[in-house]
Structures are given as structure tokens and as C-alpha cells.
Amino acid sequence: MTSFTAKMAHMLIAAIVMAGSAAANELSEHDSPYLAMHGDGPVAWHTWSAEALEKGRGMRNCNKGRLITLRR
């Protein structure tokens, strides 16, 4: 894996979704009806942002899975 590819993979893995509790997450009041319907699910969804990236980086050693989903 090239250095660029490795960096991109790390950024993407750290980004969008981190397993969490069933409590409401930041999508619960999203403008998009599709995203808002996942607001009270068992996954702690995060919209793509610098804050989500930092949160993902901080969880590298937490033994929790991360999933990325991209939808337009």
C-alpha cells in the first residue's frame, strides 16, 4: 500500500460511524429524512466532519468497529 493510500485508508476508517449505545445520535434531527430515520438506532452515526475524524483517530485502540457509508 502506498503512503498516500495508507493515509487515506486511515482517514476513511476513522471517519463516519463508530459503534455506540442505542441513545439518539447526531442524525436524529438531520434535514434529510433518510438520515434522520437512523437517529435512534444502535449505531452512533456521525456526519462527515473534522470532529468525526478526530473522534475516530482517538478510538484507534478502543477495540470498537468503524464503518463508512457514503451516500449522495
PDB file of N, CA, C and O in Angstrom:
ATOM      1  N   MET A   1       0.851  -1.167   0.000  1.00  0.00           N
ATOM      2  CA  MET A   1       0.000   0.000   0.000  1.00  0.00           C
ATOM      3  C   MET A   1       0.904   1.240   0.000  1.00  0.00           C
ATOM      4  O   MET A   1       1.830   1.342   0.805  1.00  0.00           O
ATOM      5  N   THR A   2       0.631   2.154  -0.889  1.00  0.00           N
ATOM      6  CA  THR A   2       1.441   3.371  -0.945  1.00  0.00           C
ATOM      7  C   THR A   2       1.170   4.237   0.277  1.00  0.00           C
ATOM      8  O   THR A   2       0.165   4.071   0.968  1.00  0.00           O
ATOM      9  N   SER A   3       2.079   5.154   0.525  1.00  0.00           N
ATOM     10  CA  SER A   3       1.925   6.046   1.675  1.00  0.00           C
ATOM     11  C   SER A   3       0.611   6.832   1.581  1.00  0.00           C
ATOM     12  O   SER A   3      -0.108   6.971   2.570  1.00  0.00           O
ATOM     13  N   PHE A   4       0.305   7.345   0.379  1.00  0.00           N
ATOM     14  CA  PHE A   4      -0.932   8.104   0.189  1.00  0.00           C
ATOM     15  C   PHE A   4      -2.148   7.228   0.457  1.00  0.00           C
ATOM     16  O   PHE A   4      -3.076   7.645   1.150  1.00  0.00           O
ATOM     17  N   THR A   5      -2.145   6.012  -0.089  1.00  0.00           N
ATOM     18  CA  THR A   5      -3.274   5.105   0.093  1.00  0.00           C
ATOM     19  C   THR A   5      -3.447   4.751   1.565  1.00  0.00           C
ATOM     20  O   THR A   5      -4.571   4.700   2.064  1.00  0.00           O
ATOM     21  N   ALA A   6      -2.349   4.507   2.258  1.00  0.00           N
ATOM     22  CA  ALA A   6      -2.423   4.174   3.680  1.00  0.00           C
ATOM     23  C   ALA A   6      -3.002   5.339   4.474  1.00  0.00           C
ATOM     24  O   ALA A   6      -3.820   5.132   5.370  1.00  0.00           O
ATOM     25  N   LYS A   7      -2.588   6.553   4.154  1.00  0.00           N
ATOM     26  CA  LYS A   7      -3.117   7.726   4.861  1.00  0.00           C
ATOM     27  C   LYS A   7      -4.608   7.890   4.594  1.00  0.00           C
ATOM     28  O   LYS A   7      -5.378   8.178   5.511  1.00  0.00           O
ATOM     29  N   MET A   8      -5.017   7.707   3.339  1.00  0.00           N
ATOM     30  CA  MET A   8      -6.437   7.841   3.001  1.00  0.00           C
ATOM     31  C   MET A   8      -7.254   6.764   3.710  1.00  0.00           C
ATOM     32  O   MET A   8      -8.332   7.048   4.232  1.00  0.00           O
ATOM     33  N   ALA A   9      -6.749   5.533   3.732  1.00  0.00           N
ATOM     34  CA  ALA A   9      -7.472   4.452   4.397  1.00  0.00           C
ATOM     35  C   ALA A   9      -7.651   4.770   5.875  1.00  0.00           C
ATOM     36  O   ALA A   9      -8.723   4.537   6.434  1.00  0.00           O
ATOM     37  N   HIS A  10      -6.618   5.297   6.510  1.00  0.00           N
ATOM     38  CA  HIS A  10      -6.718   5.647   7.929  1.00  0.00           C
ATOM     39  C   HIS A  10      -7.769   6.736   8.132  1.00  0.00           C
ATOM     40  O   HIS A  10      -8.581   6.653   9.054  1.00  0.00           O
ATOM     41  N   MET A  11      -7.754   7.746   7.283  1.00  0.00           N
ATOM     42  CA  MET A  11      -8.723   8.834   7.407  1.00  0.00           C
ATOM     43  C   MET A  11     -10.143   8.320   7.229  1.00  0.00           C
ATOM     44  O   MET A  11     -11.036   8.697   7.988  1.00  0.00           O
ATOM     45  N   LEU A  12     -10.362   7.470   6.243  1.00  0.00           N
ATOM     46  CA  LEU A  12     -11.707   6.974   5.980  1.00  0.00           C
ATOM     47  C   LEU A  12     -12.190   6.060   7.097  1.00  0.00           C
ATOM     48  O   LEU A  12     -13.343   6.144   7.521  1.00  0.00           O
ATOM     49  N   ILE A  13     -11.305   5.188   7.573  1.00  0.00           N
ATOM     50  CA  ILE A  13     -11.689   4.273   8.642  1.00  0.00           C
ATOM     51  C   ILE A  13     -12.072   5.039   9.895  1.00  0.00           C
ATOM     52  O   ILE A  13     -12.963   4.615  10.631  1.00  0.00           O
ATOM     53  N   ALA A  14     -11.421   6.148  10.145  1.00  0.00           N
ATOM     54  CA  ALA A  14     -11.651   6.907  11.367  1.00  0.00           C
ATOM     55  C   ALA A  14     -12.882   7.797  11.300  1.00  0.00           C
ATOM     56  O   ALA A  14     -13.242   8.422  12.298  1.00  0.00           O
ATOM     57  N   ALA A  15     -13.532   7.866  10.149  1.00  0.00           N
ATOM     58  CA  ALA A  15     -14.416   8.987   9.926  1.00  0.00           C
ATOM     59  C   ALA A  15     -15.853   8.875  10.384  1.00  0.00           C
ATOM     60  O   ALA A  15     -16.236   9.595  11.306  1.00  0.00           O
ATOM     61  N   ILE A  16     -16.645   8.048   9.819  1.00  0.00           N
ATOM     62  CA  ILE A  16     -18.072   8.309   9.858  1.00  0.00           C
ATOM     63  C   ILE A  16     -18.840   7.666  11.005  1.00  0.00           C
ATOM     64  O   ILE A  16     -19.615   8.347  11.676  1.00  0.00           O
ATOM     65  N   VAL A  17     -18.650   6.409  11.242  1.00  0.00           N
ATOM     66  CA  VAL A  17     -19.524   5.719  12.174  1.00  0.00           C
ATOM     67  C   VAL A  17     -18.720   4.957  13.211  1.00  0.00           C
ATOM     68  O   VAL A  17     -17.733   4.299  12.881  1.00  0.00           O
ATOM     69  N   MET A  18     -19.133   5.044  14.435  1.00  0.00           N
ATOM     70  CA  MET A  18     -18.495   4.280  15.489  1.00  0.00           C
ATOM     71  C   MET A  18     -19.573   3.601  16.314  1.00  0.00           C
ATOM     72  O   MET A  18     -20.582   4.223  16.644  1.00  0.00           O
ATOM     73  N   ALA A  19     -19.375   2.348  16.646  1.00  0.00           N
ATOM     74  CA  ALA A  19     -20.372   1.616  17.417  1.00  0.00           C
ATOM     75  C   ALA A  19     -20.626   2.321  18.735  1.00  0.00           C
ATOM     76  O   ALA A  19     -19.695   2.807  19.378  1.00  0.00           O
ATOM     77  N   GLY A  20     -21.872   2.377  19.131  1.00  0.00           N
ATOM     78  CA  GLY A  20     -22.203   3.088  20.363  1.00  0.00           C
ATOM     79  C   GLY A  20     -23.456   2.528  21.002  1.00  0.00           C
ATOM     80  O   GLY A  20     -23.858   1.402  20.710  1.00  0.00           O
ATOM     81  N   SER A  21     -24.060   3.291  21.850  1.00  0.00           N
ATOM     82  CA  SER A  21     -25.270   2.865  22.540  1.00  0.00           C
ATOM     83  C   SER A  21     -26.490   3.148  21.668  1.00  0.00           C
ATOM     84  O   SER A  21     -26.377   3.729  20.588  1.00  0.00           O
ATOM     85  N   ALA A  22     -27.627   2.736  22.143  1.00  0.00           N
ATOM     86  CA  ALA A  22     -28.865   2.934  21.387  1.00  0.00           C
ATOM     87  C   ALA A  22     -29.446   4.335  21.577  1.00  0.00           C
ATOM     88  O   ALA A  22     -30.522   4.624  21.053  1.00  0.00           O
ATOM     89  N   ALA A  23     -28.774   5.191  22.297  1.00  0.00           N
ATOM     90  CA  ALA A  23     -29.254   6.560  22.509  1.00  0.00           C
ATOM     91  C   ALA A  23     -29.274   7.322  21.189  1.00  0.00           C
ATOM     92  O   ALA A  23     -28.580   6.953  20.241  1.00  0.00           O
ATOM     93  N   ALA A  24     -30.064   8.376  21.131  1.00  0.00           N
ATOM     94  CA  ALA A  24     -30.141   9.196  19.918  1.00  0.00           C
ATOM     95  C   ALA A  24     -28.759   9.716  19.552  1.00  0.00           C
ATOM     96  O   ALA A  24     -27.958  10.050  20.425  1.00  0.00           O
ATOM     97  N   ASN A  25     -28.491   9.780  18.260  1.00  0.00           N
ATOM     98  CA  ASN A  25     -27.204  10.275  17.800  1.00  0.00           C
ATOM     99  C   ASN A  25     -27.419  11.557  17.013  1.00  0.00           C
ATOM    100  O   ASN A  25     -28.541  12.052  16.912  1.00  0.00           O
ATOM    101  N   GLU A  26     -26.337  12.093  16.455  1.00  0.00           N
ATOM    102  CA  GLU A  26     -26.440  13.410  15.818  1.00  0.00           C
ATOM    103  C   GLU A  26     -27.282  13.425  14.547  1.00  0.00           C
ATOM    104  O   GLU A  26     -27.581  14.504  14.035  1.00  0.00           O
ATOM    105  N   LEU A  27     -27.671  12.277  14.027  1.00  0.00           N
ATOM    106  CA  LEU A  27     -28.530  12.256  12.841  1.00  0.00           C
ATOM    107  C   LEU A  27     -30.012  12.392  13.187  1.00  0.00           C
ATOM    108  O   LEU A  27     -30.836  12.596  12.295  1.00  0.00           O
ATOM    109  N   SER A  28     -30.355  12.282  14.448  1.00  0.00           N
ATOM    110  CA  SER A  28     -31.775  12.263  14.821  1.00  0.00           C
ATOM    111  C   SER A  28     -32.536  13.516  14.389  1.00  0.00           C
ATOM    112  O   SER A  28     -33.751  13.457  14.197  1.00  0.00           O
ATOM    113  N   GLU A  29     -31.854  14.632  14.235  1.00  0.00           N
ATOM    114  CA  GLU A  29     -32.529  15.860  13.799  1.00  0.00           C
ATOM    115  C   GLU A  29     -31.981  16.364  12.468  1.00  0.00           C
ATOM    116  O   GLU A  29     -32.045  17.559  12.181  1.00  0.00           O
ATOM    117  N   HIS A  30     -31.444  15.459  11.660  1.00  0.00           N
ATOM    118  CA  HIS A  30     -30.870  15.837  10.367  1.00  0.00           C
ATOM    119  C   HIS A  30     -31.971  16.272   9.404  1.00  0.00           C
ATOM    120  O   HIS A  30     -33.102  15.796   9.495  1.00  0.00           O
ATOM    121  N   ASP A  31     -31.641  17.177   8.482  1.00  0.00           N
ATOM    122  CA  ASP A  31     -32.603  17.666   7.484  1.00  0.00           C
ATOM    123  C   ASP A  31     -33.075  16.571   6.537  1.00  0.00           C
ATOM    124  O   ASP A  31     -34.208  16.608   6.055  1.00  0.00           O
ATOM    125  N   SER A  32     -32.217  15.602   6.272  1.00  0.00           N
ATOM    126  CA  SER A  32     -32.560  14.521   5.354  1.00  0.00           C
ATOM    127  C   SER A  32     -33.421  13.477   6.065  1.00  0.00           C
ATOM    128  O   SER A  32     -32.996  12.932   7.084  1.00  0.00           O
ATOM    129  N   PRO A  33     -34.620  13.185   5.554  1.00  0.00           N
ATOM    130  CA  PRO A  33     -35.459  12.161   6.177  1.00  0.00           C
ATOM    131  C   PRO A  33     -34.771  10.795   6.214  1.00  0.00           C
ATOM    132  O   PRO A  33     -34.937  10.043   7.174  1.00  0.00           O
ATOM    133  N   TYR A  34     -33.996  10.473   5.169  1.00  0.00           N
ATOM    134  CA  TYR A  34     -33.285   9.193   5.130  1.00  0.00           C
ATOM    135  C   TYR A  34     -32.298   9.090   6.290  1.00  0.00           C
ATOM    136  O   TYR A  34     -32.238   8.063   6.965  1.00  0.00           O
ATOM    137  N   LEU A  35     -31.524  10.151   6.522  1.00  0.00           N
ATOM    138  CA  LEU A  35     -30.541  10.126   7.608  1.00  0.00           C
ATOM    139  C   LEU A  35     -31.216  10.219   8.973  1.00  0.00           C
ATOM    140  O   LEU A  35     -30.794   9.554   9.919  1.00  0.00           O
ATOM    141  N   ALA A  36     -32.262  11.037   9.083  1.00  0.00           N
ATOM    142  CA  ALA A  36     -32.945  11.215  10.366  1.00  0.00           C
ATOM    143  C   ALA A  36     -33.582   9.920  10.858  1.00  0.00           C
ATOM    144  O   ALA A  36     -33.686   9.713  12.067  1.00  0.00           O
ATOM    145  N   MET A  37     -34.013   9.042   9.949  1.00  0.00           N
ATOM    146  CA  MET A  37     -34.654   7.802  10.391  1.00  0.00           C
ATOM    147  C   MET A  37     -33.672   6.862  11.087  1.00  0.00           C
ATOM    148  O   MET A  37     -34.093   5.897  11.725  1.00  0.00           O
ATOM    149  N   HIS A  38     -32.371   7.130  10.973  1.00  0.00           N
ATOM    150  CA  HIS A  38     -31.362   6.320  11.658  1.00  0.00           C
ATOM    151  C   HIS A  38     -30.893   6.985  12.950  1.00  0.00           C
ATOM    152  O   HIS A  38     -29.915   6.546  13.556  1.00  0.00           O
ATOM    153  N   GLY A  39     -31.576   8.028  13.367  1.00  0.00           N
ATOM    154  CA  GLY A  39     -31.165   8.812  14.523  1.00  0.00           C
ATOM    155  C   GLY A  39     -31.292   8.129  15.865  1.00  0.00           C
ATOM    156  O   GLY A  39     -30.648   8.551  16.826  1.00  0.00           O
ATOM    157  N   ASP A  40     -32.103   7.083  15.963  1.00  0.00           N
ATOM    158  CA  ASP A  40     -32.250   6.412  17.260  1.00  0.00           C
ATOM    159  C   ASP A  40     -31.860   4.940  17.184  1.00  0.00           C
ATOM    160  O   ASP A  40     -32.277   4.139  18.021  1.00  0.00           O
ATOM    161  N   GLY A  41     -31.062   4.587  16.184  1.00  0.00           N
ATOM    162  CA  GLY A  41     -30.600   3.215  16.020  1.00  0.00           C
ATOM    163  C   GLY A  41     -29.448   2.867  16.954  1.00  0.00           C
ATOM    164  O   GLY A  41     -28.997   3.711  17.728  1.00  0.00           O
ATOM    165  N   PRO A  42     -28.970   1.624  16.883  1.00  0.00           N
ATOM    166  CA  PRO A  42     -27.908   1.155  17.781  1.00  0.00           C
ATOM    167  C   PRO A  42     -26.495   1.574  17.373  1.00  0.00           C
ATOM    168  O   PRO A  42     -25.520   1.138  17.985  1.00  0.00           O
ATOM    169  N   VAL A  43     -26.379   2.405  16.358  1.00  0.00           N
ATOM    170  CA  VAL A  43     -25.065   2.848  15.880  1.00  0.00           C
ATOM    171  C   VAL A  43     -24.924   4.344  16.123  1.00  0.00           C
ATOM    172  O   VAL A  43     -25.861   5.105  15.884  1.00  0.00           O
ATOM    173  N   ALA A  44     -23.768   4.762  16.592  1.00  0.00           N
ATOM    174  CA  ALA A  44     -23.509   6.190  16.834  1.00  0.00           C
ATOM    175  C   ALA A  44     -23.037   6.826  15.535  1.00  0.00           C
ATOM    176  O   ALA A  44     -21.837   7.006  15.324  1.00  0.00           O
ATOM    177  N   TRP A  45     -23.977   7.165  14.670  1.00  0.00           N
ATOM    178  CA  TRP A  45     -23.648   7.747  13.374  1.00  0.00           C
ATOM    179  C   TRP A  45     -23.107   9.161  13.536  1.00  0.00           C
ATOM    180  O   TRP A  45     -23.546   9.915  14.404  1.00  0.00           O
ATOM    181  N   HIS A  46     -22.146   9.503  12.687  1.00  0.00           N
ATOM    182  CA  HIS A  46     -21.585  10.851  12.651  1.00  0.00           C
ATOM    183  C   HIS A  46     -21.558  11.315  11.210  1.00  0.00           C
ATOM    184  O   HIS A  46     -21.194  10.544  10.322  1.00  0.00           O
ATOM    185  N   THR A  47     -21.934  12.550  10.959  1.00  0.00           N
ATOM    186  CA  THR A  47     -21.779  13.093   9.617  1.00  0.00           C
ATOM    187  C   THR A  47     -20.299  13.359   9.386  1.00  0.00           C
ATOM    188  O   THR A  47     -19.524  13.491  10.333  1.00  0.00           O
ATOM    189  N   TRP A  48     -19.918  13.434   8.121  1.00  0.00           N
ATOM    190  CA  TRP A  48     -18.520  13.631   7.757  1.00  0.00           C
ATOM    191  C   TRP A  48     -18.074  15.004   8.229  1.00  0.00           C
ATOM    192  O   TRP A  48     -18.611  16.020   7.787  1.00  0.00           O
ATOM    193  N   SER A  49     -17.089  15.039   9.131  1.00  0.00           N
ATOM    194  CA  SER A  49     -16.593  16.316   9.653  1.00  0.00           C
ATOM    195  C   SER A  49     -15.218  16.115  10.275  1.00  0.00           C
ATOM    196  O   SER A  49     -14.791  14.985  10.511  1.00  0.00           O
ATOM    197  N   ALA A  50     -14.538  17.210  10.535  1.00  0.00           N
ATOM    198  CA  ALA A  50     -13.230  17.150  11.199  1.00  0.00           C
ATOM    199  C   ALA A  50     -13.382  16.542  12.599  1.00  0.00           C
ATOM    200  O   ALA A  50     -12.515  15.797  13.056  1.00  0.00           O
ATOM    201  N   GLU A  51     -14.482  16.864  13.269  1.00  0.00           N
ATOM    202  CA  GLU A  51     -14.726  16.317  14.610  1.00  0.00           C
ATOM    203  C   GLU A  51     -14.870  14.792  14.570  1.00  0.00           C
ATOM    204  O   GLU A  51     -14.339  14.096  15.434  1.00  0.00           O
ATOM    205  N   ALA A  52     -15.589  14.273  13.566  1.00  0.00           N
ATOM    206  CA  ALA A  52     -15.744  12.826  13.435  1.00  0.00           C
ATOM    207  C   ALA A  52     -14.401  12.157  13.168  1.00  0.00           C
ATOM    208  O   ALA A  52     -14.124  11.084  13.704  1.00  0.00           O
ATOM    209  N   LEU A  53     -13.567  12.787  12.343  1.00  0.00           N
ATOM    210  CA  LEU A  53     -12.233  12.242  12.084  1.00  0.00           C
ATOM    211  C   LEU A  53     -11.414  12.175  13.369  1.00  0.00           C
ATOM    212  O   LEU A  53     -10.772  11.162  13.645  1.00  0.00           O
ATOM    213  N   GLU A  54     -11.434  13.238  14.144  1.00  0.00           N
ATOM    214  CA  GLU A  54     -10.674  13.257  15.402  1.00  0.00           C
ATOM    215  C   GLU A  54     -11.197  12.208  16.378  1.00  0.00           C
ATOM    216  O   GLU A  54     -10.416  11.536  17.052  1.00  0.00           O
ATOM    217  N   LYS A  55     -12.506  12.070  16.451  1.00  0.00           N
ATOM    218  CA  LYS A  55     -13.096  11.071  17.335  1.00  0.00           C
ATOM    219  C   LYS A  55     -12.656   9.667  16.911  1.00  0.00           C
ATOM    220  O   LYS A  55     -12.326   8.834  17.755  1.00  0.00           O
ATOM    221  N   GLY A  56     -12.653   9.415  15.614  1.00  0.00           N
ATOM    222  CA  GLY A  56     -12.212   8.125  15.092  1.00  0.00           C
ATOM    223  C   GLY A  56     -10.748   7.860  15.380  1.00  0.00           C
ATOM    224  O   GLY A  56     -10.377   6.751  15.765  1.00  0.00           O
ATOM    225  N   ARG A  57      -9.923   8.865  15.199  1.00  0.00           N
ATOM    226  CA  ARG A  57      -8.492   8.708  15.498  1.00  0.00           C
ATOM    227  C   ARG A  57      -8.278   8.393  16.974  1.00  0.00           C
ATOM    228  O   ARG A  57      -7.417   7.584  17.322  1.00  0.00           O
ATOM    229  N   GLY A  58      -9.047   9.021  17.825  1.00  0.00           N
ATOM    230  CA  GLY A  58      -8.915   8.788  19.259  1.00  0.00           C
ATOM    231  C   GLY A  58      -9.375   7.409  19.688  1.00  0.00           C
ATOM    232  O   GLY A  58      -9.012   6.944  20.769  1.00  0.00           O
ATOM    233  N   MET A  59     -10.176   6.740  18.852  1.00  0.00           N
ATOM    234  CA  MET A  59     -10.707   5.421  19.189  1.00  0.00           C
ATOM    235  C   MET A  59      -9.909   4.283  18.567  1.00  0.00           C
ATOM    236  O   MET A  59     -10.333   3.130  18.635  1.00  0.00           O
ATOM    237  N   ARG A  60      -8.767   4.581  17.964  1.00  0.00           N
ATOM    238  CA  ARG A  60      -7.988   3.539  17.294  1.00  0.00           C
ATOM    239  C   ARG A  60      -7.723   2.332  18.170  1.00  0.00           C
ATOM    240  O   ARG A  60      -7.750   1.205  17.676  1.00  0.00           O
ATOM    241  N   ASN A  61      -7.471   2.527  19.440  1.00  0.00           N
ATOM    242  CA  ASN A  61      -7.110   1.430  20.335  1.00  0.00           C
ATOM    243  C   ASN A  61      -8.260   0.987  21.237  1.00  0.00           C
ATOM    244  O   ASN A  61      -8.028   0.311  22.239  1.00  0.00           O
ATOM    245  N   CYS A  62      -9.479   1.350  20.903  1.00  0.00           N
ATOM    246  CA  CYS A  62     -10.633   1.050  21.763  1.00  0.00           C
ATOM    247  C   CYS A  62     -11.310  -0.275  21.451  1.00  0.00           C
ATOM    248  O   CYS A  62     -12.272  -0.644  22.126  1.00  0.00           O
ATOM    249  N   ASN A  63     -10.840  -0.988  20.462  1.00  0.00           N
ATOM    250  CA  ASN A  63     -11.413  -2.288  20.123  1.00  0.00           C
ATOM    251  C   ASN A  63     -12.882  -2.192  19.713  1.00  0.00           C
ATOM    252  O   ASN A  63     -13.666  -3.100  19.989  1.00  0.00           O
ATOM    253  N   LYS A  64     -13.256  -1.093  19.055  1.00  0.00           N
ATOM    254  CA  LYS A  64     -14.615  -0.920  18.535  1.00  0.00           C
ATOM    255  C   LYS A  64     -14.538  -0.822  17.019  1.00  0.00           C
ATOM    256  O   LYS A  64     -13.605  -0.233  16.473  1.00  0.00           O
ATOM    257  N   GLY A  65     -15.504  -1.390  16.359  1.00  0.00           N
ATOM    258  CA  GLY A  65     -15.529  -1.343  14.908  1.00  0.00           C
ATOM    259  C   GLY A  65     -15.933   0.019  14.378  1.00  0.00           C
ATOM    260  O   GLY A  65     -16.629   0.784  15.046  1.00  0.00           O
ATOM    261  N   ARG A  66     -15.485   0.305  13.171  1.00  0.00           N
ATOM    262  CA  ARG A  66     -15.860   1.536  12.485  1.00  0.00           C
ATOM    263  C   ARG A  66     -16.320   1.157  11.082  1.00  0.00           C
ATOM    264  O   ARG A  66     -15.746   0.272  10.448  1.00  0.00           O
ATOM    265  N   LEU A  67     -17.336   1.819  10.617  1.00  0.00           N
ATOM    266  CA  LEU A  67     -17.917   1.540   9.315  1.00  0.00           C
ATOM    267  C   LEU A  67     -18.091   2.851   8.578  1.00  0.00           C
ATOM    268  O   LEU A  67     -18.427   3.875   9.173  1.00  0.00           O
ATOM    269  N   ILE A  68     -17.862   2.808   7.295  1.00  0.00           N
ATOM    270  CA  ILE A  68     -18.026   4.014   6.485  1.00  0.00           C
ATOM    271  C   ILE A  68     -19.125   3.769   5.476  1.00  0.00           C
ATOM    272  O   ILE A  68     -19.163   2.727   4.821  1.00  0.00           O
ATOM    273  N   THR A  69     -20.005   4.719   5.357  1.00  0.00           N
ATOM    274  CA  THR A  69     -21.016   4.646   4.318  1.00  0.00           C
ATOM    275  C   THR A  69     -21.080   5.997   3.623  1.00  0.00           C
ATOM    276  O   THR A  69     -21.158   7.039   4.274  1.00  0.00           O
ATOM    277  N   LEU A  70     -21.047   5.971   2.327  1.00  0.00           N
ATOM    278  CA  LEU A  70     -21.112   7.194   1.536  1.00  0.00           C
ATOM    279  C   LEU A  70     -22.372   7.130   0.699  1.00  0.00           C
ATOM    280  O   LEU A  70     -22.611   6.147  -0.002  1.00  0.00           O
ATOM    281  N   ARG A  71     -23.168   8.164   0.769  1.00  0.00           N
ATOM    282  CA  ARG A  71     -24.423   8.187   0.016  1.00  0.00           C
ATOM    283  C   ARG A  71     -24.673   9.605  -0.445  1.00  0.00           C
ATOM    284  O   ARG A  71     -24.486  10.559   0.310  1.00  0.00           O
ATOM    285  N   ARG A  72     -25.092   9.736  -1.676  1.00  0.00           N
ATOM    286  CA  ARG A  72     -25.442  11.057  -2.208  1.00  0.00           C
ATOM    287  C   ARG A  72     -26.925  11.161  -2.359  1.00  0.00           C
ATOM    288  O   ARG A  72     -27.429  12.197  -2.794  1.00  0.00           O
TER     289      ARG A  72
END
